[in-house]
Amino acid sequence: VCNDVGECLLNNGGCSPNAQCIDTIGSRTCSCNSGYNGDGITCNDTDECLTNNGGCSSNAQCTNTIGSRTCSCNSGFTGDGIS
């Protein structure tokens, strides 16, 4: 009798610490978490601020953070940085 091995149970299956390991029959797949890009084995931070000011208001400053971004209103404006 041969049983499937849970590859993800040990060391995240060899996937990046910034990725999800998904067990498949006889193997596993790796998928980068939100805010990261790559093949799942290697995941790099995505600079969300490079596209559309990171979803921040046009009257706000987008600051890239590891795995995400923050939005801060420019001087003279109030709000959450998104609106």
Residue frames as a rotation matrix with the C-alpha (Angstrom) as fourth column:
VAL 1
0.584 0.812 0.000 0.00
0.812 -0.584 0.000 0.00
0.000 0.000 -1.000 0.00
CYS 2
-0.628 -0.745 0.226 1.37
0.749 -0.657 -0.086 3.42
0.213 0.116 0.970 -0.95
ASN 3
0.444 0.748 -0.494 0.03
0.849 -0.528 -0.036 6.56
-0.288 -0.403 -0.869 0.69
ASP 4
0.468 -0.204 0.860 0.40
0.420 -0.805 -0.419 10.13
0.778 0.557 -0.291 -0.45
VAL 5
-0.324 -0.662 -0.676 3.00
0.945 -0.204 -0.254 12.12
0.030 -0.722 0.692 1.48
GLY 6
0.814 0.567 -0.125 1.97
0.578 -0.813 0.073 15.51
-0.061 -0.131 -0.989 2.86
GLU 7
0.004 -0.910 0.414 4.82
0.874 -0.198 -0.443 17.52
0.485 0.364 0.795 1.33
CYS 8
0.142 0.122 0.982 3.59
-0.036 -0.991 0.128 20.75
0.989 -0.053 -0.136 2.91
LEU 9
0.926 0.293 -0.239 3.93
0.195 0.172 0.966 19.39
0.324 -0.941 0.103 6.44
LEU 10
0.381 -0.874 -0.301 7.72
0.776 0.126 0.617 19.78
-0.502 -0.469 0.727 6.46
ASN 11
-0.532 -0.735 -0.420 9.45
0.441 -0.664 0.604 23.11
-0.722 0.136 0.678 5.84
ASN 12
0.116 0.713 -0.692 6.40
-0.390 -0.608 -0.692 24.50
-0.914 0.350 0.208 3.97
GLY 13
0.717 0.226 0.659 7.10
0.360 0.690 -0.628 21.94
-0.597 0.688 0.413 1.22
GLY 14
-0.303 -0.897 0.323 10.16
0.851 -0.102 0.515 23.89
-0.429 0.431 0.794 0.05
CYS 15
0.398 0.508 0.764 7.96
0.755 -0.655 0.043 26.86
0.522 0.559 -0.644 -0.84
SER 16
-0.516 -0.511 0.687 8.95
0.116 -0.837 -0.535 30.40
0.849 -0.196 0.491 0.07
PRO 17
-0.752 0.260 -0.606 8.01
0.629 0.005 -0.777 31.53
-0.199 -0.966 -0.168 3.60
ASN 18
-0.610 0.527 -0.592 5.89
-0.408 -0.849 -0.335 34.12
-0.679 0.038 0.733 1.73
ALA 19
-0.551 0.424 -0.719 3.93
-0.677 0.275 0.682 31.45
0.487 0.863 0.135 -0.16
GLN 20
0.279 0.698 0.660 1.18
-0.842 0.508 -0.180 28.93
-0.461 -0.505 0.729 0.43
CYS 21
-0.871 -0.466 -0.158 2.01
-0.491 0.801 0.343 25.27
-0.033 0.376 -0.926 -0.04
ILE 22
0.234 0.972 0.025 -0.88
-0.935 0.232 -0.270 23.22
-0.268 0.040 0.962 -1.42
ASP 23
-0.561 -0.394 0.728 -0.63
-0.292 0.917 0.271 19.43
-0.774 -0.061 -0.630 -1.27
THR 24
0.236 0.575 -0.784 -1.56
-0.971 0.174 -0.165 17.62
0.041 0.800 0.599 -4.46
ILE 25
0.905 0.096 0.414 -1.58
-0.153 0.982 0.108 13.89
-0.396 -0.161 0.904 -5.08
GLY 26
0.623 -0.733 0.271 2.06
0.780 0.607 -0.150 12.87
-0.055 0.305 0.951 -5.28
SER 27
-0.377 -0.759 0.531 3.40
0.744 -0.590 -0.315 16.41
0.552 0.277 0.787 -5.13
ARG 28
0.112 0.410 -0.905 2.65
0.759 -0.623 -0.188 19.99
-0.642 -0.666 -0.381 -4.05
THR 29
0.167 -0.087 0.982 2.26
0.743 -0.643 -0.184 23.44
0.648 0.760 -0.043 -5.59
CYS 30
-0.382 -0.355 -0.853 3.53
0.808 -0.576 -0.121 26.76
-0.449 -0.736 0.507 -4.25
SER 31
0.212 0.510 0.834 1.70
0.764 -0.618 0.184 30.06
0.609 0.598 -0.521 -4.71
CYS 32
-0.803 -0.584 0.117 3.01
0.416 -0.691 -0.591 33.44
0.426 -0.426 0.798 -3.53
ASN 33
-0.193 0.697 -0.691 0.90
0.878 -0.192 -0.439 35.23
-0.439 -0.691 -0.575 -0.92
SER 34
0.701 0.511 0.497 -0.92
0.657 -0.734 -0.172 38.45
0.277 0.447 -0.851 -1.77
GLY 35
0.914 -0.384 -0.133 1.57
-0.305 -0.865 0.399 41.32
-0.269 -0.324 -0.907 -1.98
TYR 36
-0.116 -0.957 0.265 4.31
-0.363 0.289 0.886 39.06
-0.925 0.007 -0.381 -3.35
ASN 37
0.778 0.308 -0.548 5.18
-0.619 0.222 -0.753 37.83
-0.110 0.925 0.363 -6.83
GLY 38
-0.402 -0.915 -0.028 7.24
-0.893 0.385 0.235 34.94
-0.204 0.119 -0.972 -8.13
ASP 39
-0.308 0.198 -0.931 7.02
-0.545 0.765 0.343 31.23
0.780 0.612 -0.128 -8.76
GLY 40
0.777 0.625 0.075 6.13
-0.383 0.375 0.844 30.25
0.499 -0.685 0.530 -5.18
ILE 41
0.501 -0.726 -0.471 9.60
0.813 0.581 -0.029 28.87
0.295 -0.369 0.881 -4.49
THR 42
-0.733 -0.634 -0.245 10.93
0.672 -0.730 -0.121 32.42
-0.102 -0.253 0.962 -4.60
CYS 43
0.417 0.881 0.225 8.53
0.866 -0.460 0.195 35.24
0.275 0.114 -0.955 -3.73
ASN 44
-0.748 -0.662 0.050 9.52
0.638 -0.738 -0.220 38.89
0.183 -0.133 0.974 -3.87
ASP 45
-0.275 0.618 -0.737 7.70
0.476 -0.579 -0.663 41.87
-0.835 -0.533 -0.135 -2.44
THR 46
-0.054 0.370 0.927 5.45
0.950 -0.268 0.162 43.60
0.308 0.889 -0.337 -4.97
ASP 47
-0.879 -0.199 -0.433 5.78
0.325 -0.915 -0.240 47.38
-0.348 -0.352 0.869 -4.95
GLU 48
-0.050 0.979 0.197 2.07
0.956 0.104 -0.274 48.20
-0.289 0.175 -0.941 -5.03
CYS 49
0.226 0.125 -0.966 2.87
0.201 -0.976 -0.079 51.93
-0.953 -0.176 -0.246 -5.32
LEU 50
-0.779 -0.621 -0.087 4.17
0.020 -0.163 0.986 51.51
-0.627 0.767 0.139 -8.87
THR 51
-0.747 0.591 0.305 0.67
0.516 0.226 0.826 50.92
0.419 0.775 -0.474 -10.27
ASN 52
0.101 0.903 0.418 -2.11
0.357 -0.425 0.832 53.49
0.929 0.065 -0.365 -9.91
ASN 53
-0.284 -0.329 0.900 -0.45
-0.625 -0.648 -0.435 55.02
0.727 -0.687 -0.022 -6.82
GLY 54
-0.958 -0.193 -0.212 -1.16
-0.011 0.764 -0.645 51.74
0.287 -0.615 -0.735 -5.00
GLY 55
-0.168 0.970 -0.178 -4.88
0.746 0.243 0.620 52.46
0.644 -0.028 -0.764 -4.93
CYS 56
-0.413 -0.033 -0.910 -4.25
0.752 -0.576 -0.320 55.53
-0.514 -0.817 0.263 -2.75
SER 57
0.715 0.658 -0.236 -5.99
0.477 -0.706 -0.524 58.82
-0.511 0.262 -0.819 -3.43
SER 58
0.368 -0.574 0.732 -4.34
0.731 -0.308 -0.609 61.11
0.575 0.759 0.306 -5.97
ASN 59
0.428 -0.178 0.886 -3.97
-0.435 -0.900 0.029 63.50
0.792 -0.398 -0.463 -2.98
ALA 60
0.875 -0.150 0.460 -2.03
-0.369 0.406 0.836 60.93
-0.312 -0.901 0.300 -0.94
GLN 61
-0.079 -0.966 -0.245 1.43
-0.984 0.115 -0.136 59.45
0.160 0.231 -0.960 -0.69
CYS 62
0.921 0.269 -0.282 1.76
-0.253 0.963 0.093 55.69
0.296 -0.015 0.955 -1.25
THR 63
-0.020 -0.931 0.365 4.53
-1.000 0.024 0.006 54.00
-0.014 -0.365 -0.931 0.75
ASN 64
0.308 0.056 -0.950 5.50
-0.370 0.927 -0.065 50.43
0.877 0.371 0.306 -0.10
THR 65
0.084 -0.287 0.954 5.77
-0.957 0.242 0.157 48.04
-0.276 -0.927 -0.254 2.85
ILE 66
-0.897 -0.438 -0.063 6.72
-0.440 0.870 0.221 44.36
-0.042 0.226 -0.973 2.89
GLY 67
-0.808 0.573 0.138 3.72
0.582 0.812 0.044 42.53
-0.087 0.116 -0.989 1.43
SER 68
0.292 0.951 -0.099 1.51
0.929 -0.307 -0.208 45.62
-0.228 -0.031 -0.973 1.30
ARG 69
-0.555 -0.411 0.723 1.48
0.523 -0.848 -0.081 49.45
0.647 0.333 0.686 1.21
THR 70
-0.185 0.522 -0.833 0.24
0.824 -0.379 -0.421 52.38
-0.536 -0.764 -0.360 3.27
CYS 71
-0.087 0.256 0.963 -1.54
0.712 -0.659 0.240 55.54
0.696 0.707 -0.125 2.11
SER 72
-0.246 -0.027 -0.969 -1.14
0.821 -0.537 -0.194 58.90
-0.515 -0.843 0.154 3.86
CYS 73
0.735 0.601 0.315 -2.98
0.678 -0.635 -0.371 62.07
-0.023 0.486 -0.874 2.88
ASN 74
-0.259 -0.781 0.568 -0.85
0.736 -0.540 -0.408 64.91
0.625 0.312 0.715 1.60
SER 75
-0.768 -0.086 -0.634 -0.56
0.519 -0.664 -0.539 68.08
-0.374 -0.743 0.555 3.68
GLY 76
-0.790 0.535 -0.300 -3.82
-0.579 -0.811 0.079 70.01
-0.201 0.236 0.951 3.55
PHE 77
-0.123 0.747 -0.653 -5.97
-0.595 0.472 0.651 66.88
0.794 0.469 0.387 3.11
THR 78
-0.443 0.054 0.895 -7.66
-0.808 0.410 -0.424 64.57
-0.390 -0.911 -0.138 5.64
GLY 79
0.608 0.675 -0.417 -8.92
-0.769 0.632 -0.098 61.01
0.197 0.380 0.903 5.34
ASP 80
0.719 -0.282 0.636 -7.55
-0.142 0.835 0.531 57.50
-0.681 -0.472 0.560 5.34
GLY 81
-0.345 -0.897 -0.278 -5.29
-0.455 -0.100 0.885 58.09
-0.821 0.432 -0.374 2.34
ILE 82
-0.725 0.192 0.661 -7.54
0.587 0.675 0.447 56.04
-0.361 0.712 -0.602 0.08
SER 83
0.070 0.761 0.644 -10.37
0.821 -0.411 0.396 58.55
0.566 0.501 -0.654 0.04
